[in-house]
Amino acid sequence: MAEPLSMLDLSAAIAIVGTGLCSAWAELNIGSAAIGAMAENEKLFGKGLILTVIPETIVIFGLVVAILLWTKIPVH
């Protein structure tokens, strides 16, 4: 029988899911604005690309937090 989830398990899951959803929402807004800006001026492609990638670093931070929490989970 499976063991119940501990608070550390739940915290690691929230770190991944929360940062993933927030990053996707931010990337949606930034990406649509960047496409609109590039439609008017093609020289803004580099800036739009960089601004679209920045929210992905939030997911990396969430993954690091989840790994740190996961290493604290006791193994029975």
Secondary structure, DSSP 8 states (H G I E B T S, - for coil): ------HHHHHHHHHHHHHHHHHHHHHHHHHHHHHHHHHH-GGGHHHHHHHHHTTHHHHHHHHHHHHHHHTTS---
